[in-house]
């Protein structure tokens, strides 16, 4: 699959010349190379072409970034809420100005079709900053009428609470939707008065570096946000364990989330985790199939299935099972795979060779256990890391392909006979991130939404996001919530004050 870096927009060509040559750590207000000079290659996953070299931060670089964030903390925390809000709004305005270039850069780095970044994810990032600009001016405590009766004679007791920034935040984000997931950490942290050290994923660091430039342009003071790129094993581990970090905000795999928890023990950091999922899509017999079939197909094939809330378990009532599954398979077969910058591409590559091989391994083992691939399952094209959208049938509970998160364009379809049965199946998972129910019955929708154990349940839709809506999971899908006013709580501490007056 041919692609020429020269076809990128001018601003991105200039950006790559500035930042993809190894000088890509933002510490304070200065851009610099890693102390040891180490770099790693960043690739276009659709072609395998190297697009640049990224600085690989070591422990010394991470310490410098944490020190810069800690030095900036008193000033940023003392900044008036209206002034923090003004900076957040300015960030949103600049991102909107750069939306086309950012979408192009995200596609080059991650592989997703351009329309996903341009019309969904970059606007989503912009809205995070605008929403939390408002929240910055809505932080409040409480006055408490206490029952303390032993104050000095003739005096009174007054008690109240205030909310204060938790401190220095380590924001560690994944590679599947880099910019919007970064915004979901940065915006509430900055609104609360925290400072941040951002660690983007090794596979997708470019938009984080560009964002660092734009944050400075928006007037964010030096050291309030610092960017360190590198591997999870070295850079991420050093950041998570650093004693100068007060809180970790992590999105990624459940396995890595456990490692983050271990690192947080060193100084009892506060932790929020948005982890893996194996989300069910449930199609009831009265569903509007003209809505449900493309809906459940997009629930899994959007962004090549590299979405934590992807509808990777499809449960269809037996009376319509064959019609729905065949419809989803037809949808998969008709999808146009190609470079994300090609205007007619509907699905891009997986993010890396490593991820493509991981998905292939799941499919090989599924066939070995007796599953059937109704469509897809093969590599696509003569370059890049494409895997065709895949529908798996003839599965049984307990099979790996049913239980484990694949994180690729792979849906497992199963039939059910009644609502009680399918709710039990949906809840029979180590995960509990999201689910969708497709039905025209208001009563069925409400009952099932209440009975399914998941952080989010969509009705007749899937993956509908908004900055005002909290998202997160239960069980091994994580702790805490991103987005919504609830996310601000992740970055604030309660302080109680008692005074004799």
C-alpha positions in Angstrom: 0.0 0.0 0.0 1.8 3.2 -1.2 2.0 6.4 0.8 4.3 9.3 0.7 5.0 11.5 3.8 5.3 14.4 1.4 1.5 14.2 0.9 1.0 15.4 4.5 -0.2 18.9 5.1 2.6 21.5 5.5 2.0 22.0 9.2 2.5 18.3 9.9 5.6 18.1 7.7 7.1 21.0 9.7 6.0 19.4 13.0 7.7 16.1 12.1 10.9 18.0 11.3 10.8 19.7 14.7 9.7 16.9 17.0 10.3 13.5 15.3 14.1 13.8 15.3 14.6 12.9 18.9 14.1 16.3 20.6 10.7 15.5 21.9 10.6 15.8 25.7 8.7 18.8 27.1 10.0 19.6 30.5 9.1 22.9 32.0 8.8 25.1 28.9 11.8 23.6 27.1 12.0 20.9 24.5 14.9 18.5 24.8 16.3 15.1 23.9 16.5 12.3 26.4 19.4 12.6 28.8 20.9 9.4 27.4 20.2 10.3 23.8 18.0 7.2 23.3 15.3 7.3 20.6 12.8 4.8 19.1 11.1 4.7 15.7 7.5 5.7 15.2 5.8 4.0 12.2 2.8 4.5 10.0 1.0 1.2 10.7 -0.7 1.1 7.3 2.6 1.0 5.5 5.3 0.2 8.0 7.1 3.4 6.9 9.2 5.1 9.7 7.8 8.6 10.2 10.4 9.8 12.7 12.4 9.1 15.8 10.9 9.8 19.3 12.9 10.5 22.4 13.0 7.6 24.9 12.9 9.2 28.3 14.8 7.4 31.1 14.4 7.6 34.9 16.5 10.9 35.0 14.2 12.6 32.5 11.1 11.4 34.3 12.5 12.9 37.6 13.2 16.2 35.8 9.6 16.3 34.5 8.2 15.5 38.0 10.4 18.2 39.5 9.1 20.7 36.9 5.5 19.7 37.7 6.1 20.0 41.4 7.7 23.4 41.0 4.8 24.7 39.0 2.1 23.3 41.4 1.9 26.1 43.9 1.4 28.8 41.3 -1.1 26.8 39.2 -3.1 25.7 42.2 -3.3 29.3 43.4 -4.5 30.6 40.0 -8.0 32.0 40.1 -10.5 29.5 38.8 -11.6 31.9 36.1 -8.1 32.2 34.9 -7.7 28.4 34.8 -10.9 28.3 32.8 -9.7 30.9 30.4 -6.6 28.8 29.6 -8.6 25.7 29.1 -11.0 27.5 26.8 -8.0 28.9 24.9 -6.6 25.3 24.5 -10.0 24.2 23.0 -10.0 27.1 20.6 -6.4 26.3 19.4 -7.3 22.6 19.0 -10.3 23.6 16.9 -8.1 25.8 14.7 -5.7 22.8 14.2 -8.4 20.1 13.9 -7.6 19.1 10.4 -3.9 18.8 11.0 -4.4 16.9 14.3 -6.8 14.4 12.7 -4.3 13.8 9.9 -1.5 13.3 12.4 -3.6 10.9 14.5 -4.3 8.8 11.4 -0.7 8.7 10.4 0.3 7.6 13.9 -2.5 5.3 14.9 -3.9 4.2 11.5 -7.6 5.0 12.0 -9.6 6.5 9.1 -9.4 10.2 9.0 -13.1 10.7 9.5 -12.9 9.1 13.0 -10.4 11.7 14.2 -11.8 14.6 12.3 -15.5 14.2 13.1 -15.5 12.2 16.4 -12.3 12.1 18.4 -10.7 15.5 18.0 -14.0 17.3 18.5 -14.4 15.0 21.6 -11.0 16.3 22.9 -12.0 19.9 22.3 -15.2 19.4 24.2 -13.3 18.0 27.2 -11.4 21.2 27.6 -14.5 23.3 27.2 -16.6 21.3 29.6 -13.9 21.4 32.3 -13.3 25.1 31.7 -16.8 25.4 33.2 -16.1 22.9 36.0 -13.0 24.9 37.1 -15.4 27.6 38.3 -17.8 25.1 40.0 -15.5 23.6 42.6 -17.1 24.1 46.0 -17.0 22.8 49.6 -19.7 22.8 52.3 -20.5 24.5 55.6 -21.2 21.9 58.3 -23.3 22.6 61.4 -21.2 20.4 63.8 -22.2 19.2 67.3 -18.9 19.8 68.9 -19.8 21.0 72.4 -16.5 21.6 74.2 -15.4 24.9 72.7 -14.3 27.7 75.2 -17.1 29.6 77.0 -18.5 32.4 75.0 -17.1 31.1 71.7 -18.7 29.3 68.8 -17.5 26.5 66.5 -17.5 26.9 62.8 -16.7 24.0 60.5 -16.4 23.8 56.7 -14.8 21.8 53.9 -12.8 22.9 50.9 -11.6 21.1 47.8 -7.9 21.2 46.9 -5.9 19.9 44.0 -4.4 16.5 44.7 -1.0 17.5 43.4 1.2 16.2 40.7 -0.6 13.8 38.3 1.0 11.1 36.2 -1.3 10.7 33.1 -0.6 7.5 31.3 -2.6 7.1 28.1 -3.0 4.3 25.6 -2.6 4.1 21.8 -6.1 3.4 20.6 -7.6 7.0 20.8 -4.6 9.0 21.9 -5.7 12.6 21.8 -9.2 12.3 23.2 -8.0 10.0 26.0 -5.2 12.5 26.8 -7.8 15.3 27.0 -9.9 13.2 29.3 -7.0 13.2 31.8 -5.6 16.7 31.3 -8.8 18.7 31.2 -10.1 17.8 34.7 -6.7 17.7 36.2 -5.9 21.2 35.0 -9.4 22.5 36.0 -8.7 21.2 39.6 -5.4 23.0 39.8 -3.1 19.9 39.4 0.0 19.8 37.4 0.7 16.9 35.1 3.4 14.6 33.6 1.9 13.1 30.5 3.2 9.7 29.2 1.7 8.8 25.8 1.8 5.3 24.4 5.0 4.3 22.7 3.2 3.5 19.4 1.3 6.9 19.3 3.3 9.8 20.7 2.9 12.3 17.9 -0.3 14.1 18.8 0.8 14.3 22.5 4.0 16.1 21.3 1.9 18.4 19.1 -0.5 19.0 22.0 2.5 20.0 24.1 3.4 22.8 21.7 -0.2 24.0 21.5 -0.6 24.1 25.3 2.3 26.5 25.5 0.8 28.6 22.8 -2.5 28.7 24.8 -0.6 30.3 27.7 -0.3 27.3 30.0 2.5 28.2 32.5 5.8 26.3 32.2 5.8 23.0 34.0 2.1 22.7 34.4 2.0 20.0 31.7 5.2 18.0 30.9 5.5 15.3 28.2 7.8 12.3 28.5 7.8 9.8 25.7 9.2 6.3 25.8 8.4 2.7 26.6 6.0 1.5 29.3 8.6 -0.7 30.8 11.1 2.1 31.4 9.5 5.5 31.1 6.0 4.5 32.3 7.3 2.4 35.2 9.6 5.2 36.4 6.8 7.7 36.3 4.3 5.4 38.1 6.7 4.6 40.9 8.1 8.2 41.3 7.7 9.4 44.9 7.0 13.0 43.6 3.8 11.9 41.9 0.6 12.2 44.0 -1.8 10.5 41.6 -1.9 8.2 38.6 -4.6 8.5 36.0 -4.2 5.4 33.7 -6.1 4.0 30.8 -5.0 0.7 29.3 -5.0 -3.0 29.7 -6.0 -4.7 32.9 -2.6 -6.4 33.1 -0.8 -3.1 33.0 -3.3 -1.7 35.4 -2.2 -4.2 38.0 1.4 -3.1 37.5 0.3 0.5 38.0 -1.3 -0.5 41.3 1.9 -2.1 42.5 3.9 1.0 41.6 1.4 3.2 43.4 2.1 1.4 46.7 5.4 3.1 47.1 3.8 6.3 48.5 0.1 5.4 48.4 -0.6 7.4 45.3 -4.3 7.9 44.5 -5.2 5.9 41.4 -7.9 5.9 38.8 -7.9 3.1 36.2 -9.9 2.7 33.0 -9.1 -0.8 31.9 -10.2 -3.6 29.6 -13.6 -4.8 28.5 -15.5 -7.5 26.8 -18.7 -5.6 26.3 -21.9 -7.4 25.2 -24.3 -6.2 22.6 -27.7 -7.7 23.1 -30.3 -7.8 20.3 -33.8 -8.6 21.5 -36.5 -10.2 19.2 -38.3 -6.9 18.8 -35.3 -4.8 17.9 -35.4 -2.6 14.8 -32.9 -4.5 12.7 -32.3 -1.7 10.3 -30.8 0.1 13.3 -29.4 -2.9 15.2 -27.4 -4.6 12.4 -25.2 -1.7 11.4 -25.2 -0.6 15.1 -23.7 -3.7 16.5 -21.3 -4.0 13.5 -20.0 -0.5 14.1 -19.8 -1.3 17.8 -17.0 -3.8 17.1 -15.5 -2.7 13.7 -15.1 1.0 14.6 -11.4 1.9 14.9 -10.7 -1.8 13.9 -12.1 -2.9 17.2 -9.3 -1.2 19.1 -11.8 0.4 21.6 -12.1 -0.5 25.2 -15.9 -0.5 25.0 -16.1 -2.4 21.7 -19.2 -4.6 21.5 -17.1 -7.8 21.1 -19.7 -10.2 22.5 -22.9 -10.3 20.3 -25.9 -12.0 21.8 -28.9 -12.3 19.5 -32.3 -13.9 20.3 -32.6 -17.2 18.6 -35.6 -16.2 16.5 -33.6 -13.6 14.6 -30.1 -14.9 15.2 -29.2 -16.0 11.7 -30.6 -12.9 10.1 -28.6 -10.6 12.4 -25.4 -12.5 12.3 -25.5 -12.8 8.5 -26.3 -9.1 8.3 -23.2 -8.3 10.4 -21.1 -10.6 8.3 -22.3 -8.9 5.2 -21.5 -5.6 6.7 -18.0 -6.8 7.5 -17.4 -8.2 4.0 -18.4 -4.9 2.4 -16.1 -2.7 4.5 -13.4 -0.9 2.6 -10.0 -1.4 4.3 -7.2 1.0 3.4 -4.8 3.7 4.6 -6.7 5.9 7.0 -5.8 9.0 4.9 -7.6 7.5 1.9 -11.0 9.2 1.7 -12.9 6.0 1.0 -11.3 3.9 3.8 -13.8 2.6 6.4 -11.3 0.6 8.5 -7.6 1.1 9.0 -4.8 -1.2 10.2 -4.2 -2.4 13.7 -1.7 -0.1 15.5 1.3 -2.4 15.2 2.7 -5.7 14.0 2.7 -6.8 17.6 -1.1 -6.1 18.0 -1.9 -7.8 14.6 0.0 -10.9 15.6 -1.8 -10.9 19.0 -5.2 -10.8 17.3 -4.2 -13.5 14.8 -3.2 -15.7 17.8 -6.6 -15.4 19.3 -8.2 -16.5 16.0 -5.9 -19.5 15.5 -6.6 -20.7 19.0 -10.4 -20.2 18.6 -10.4 -22.4 15.5 -8.4 -24.9 17.4 -11.2 -25.0 20.1 -13.9 -25.6 17.5 -15.0 -22.0 16.6 -15.9 -21.1 13.0 -14.9 -17.8 11.3 -18.0 -16.9 9.4 -16.1 -14.1 7.7 -12.7 -12.4 8.0 -9.8 -13.5 10.1 -7.1 -13.1 7.6 -4.4 -10.4 7.1 -5.2 -7.9 4.4 -2.9 -6.2 1.8 0.7 -6.6 1.1 1.9 -4.0 3.7 0.9 -2.7 7.1 -1.0 -4.5 9.9 -4.5 -4.9 8.5 -6.7 -7.7 9.8 -10.1 -8.2 8.1 -13.2 -7.7 10.2 -14.2 -11.1 11.6 -17.4 -12.7 12.8 -16.9 -15.8 15.0 -19.6 -18.4 15.6 -19.9 -21.9 17.1 -18.5 -20.9 20.4 -19.2 -22.0 23.9 -18.9 -20.2 27.3 -15.4 -20.6 28.7 -13.6 -20.4 25.4 -10.7 -17.9 25.3 -12.3 -16.0 22.4 -15.5 -15.5 24.5 -13.8 -14.6 27.8 -10.7 -12.5 26.9 -10.4 -9.0 25.4 -9.0 -9.4 21.8 -8.8 -5.6 21.0 -9.3 -6.1 17.3 -12.1 -6.3 14.7 -13.4 -9.6 16.1 -17.0 -10.2 17.3 -18.2 -13.4 18.9 -21.9 -14.2 18.1 -24.1 -16.4 20.3 -27.8 -17.2 20.4 -30.1 -16.9 23.5 -33.7 -17.7 24.3 -34.8 -15.2 27.0 -33.9 -12.1 28.8 -32.9 -13.7 32.1 -30.5 -16.0 30.3 -28.8 -13.3 28.3 -28.4 -11.0 31.3 -26.7 -13.8 33.1 -24.4 -14.4 30.2 -23.6 -10.7 29.8 -22.7 -10.5 33.5 -20.6 -13.7 33.4 -17.4 -11.8 32.7 -14.4 -10.5 34.7 -15.1 -7.2 33.0 -17.9 -4.7 33.4 -17.1 -1.6 31.2 -20.1 -1.2 28.9 -23.0 -2.9 27.2 -25.8 -2.1 24.7 -29.3 -3.4 24.5 -31.3 -3.2 21.2 -35.1 -3.3 21.7 -38.2 -1.4 21.0 -39.7 -2.2 24.4 -39.2 0.6 26.9 -39.8 -1.8 29.8 -37.3 -4.4 28.5 -34.7 -1.6 28.0 -35.1 -0.3 31.5 -35.1 -3.7 33.2 -32.0 -4.9 31.3 -30.1 -1.7 31.8 -30.7 -2.0 35.5 -29.7 -5.7 35.6 -26.5 -5.6 33.5 -23.4 -4.9 35.6 -21.5 -2.4 33.6 -20.4 1.2 34.0 -22.4 2.3 30.9 -25.4 0.8 29.2 -26.5 2.1 25.8 -30.0 1.5 24.5 -30.4 1.2 20.7 -26.9 2.7 20.3 -23.3 2.0 21.2 -20.3 4.1 22.0 -22.1 7.4 22.4 -19.8 9.7 24.3 -20.0 13.2 25.6 -17.7 15.2 27.9 -20.6 15.6 30.4 -21.2 11.8 30.7 -19.1 9.8 33.2 -17.5 6.6 31.8 -15.7 3.8 33.5 -16.2 0.3 34.7 -16.8 -2.2 37.4 -14.9 -5.4 38.4 -11.7 -5.7 36.4 -12.6 -2.8 34.1 -11.3 -0.3 36.5 -11.7 2.2 39.3 -13.2 5.7 39.1 -14.7 7.6 36.2 -13.4 9.7 33.4 -15.5 12.6 31.9 -18.5 14.2 33.5 -18.3 16.3 36.7 -17.5 13.1 38.5 -14.1 13.1 36.9 -13.1 16.2 38.7 -13.3 14.3 42.0 -10.3 12.2 40.8 -8.1 15.3 41.1 -9.4 16.9 44.3 -8.9 16.2 48.0 -11.4 17.2 50.7 -10.0 19.3 53.5 -12.0 19.9 56.7 -11.4 23.2 58.7 -12.7 23.8 62.2 -12.4 27.2 63.9 -13.3 28.6 67.3 -14.6 32.1 66.8 
